[in-house]
């Protein structure tokens, strides 16, 4: 699929994006994000990897439009912050104990 990111045309495929992101550790999500495989990446990180351009050269919206057209799931809000829980707190929370995650 041909798309324009930062005024430059790119021919992107879903498989090509997945191959590019293979082995890349996701950065913490603080804004818009995209799910690629089983991982959730910030859209700016994905844009930087697939275009090899500086993140300041494009907007997150350009990358989101391209990823949606390719069939990836994009998210507006950041992921729920992960809290460090002890194994006991995690088990209690899974069993529905009220306030188990508040330590």
Order of alpha helices (4+ residues) and beta strands (2+ residues): beta-beta-alpha-beta-beta-alpha-alpha-beta-alpha
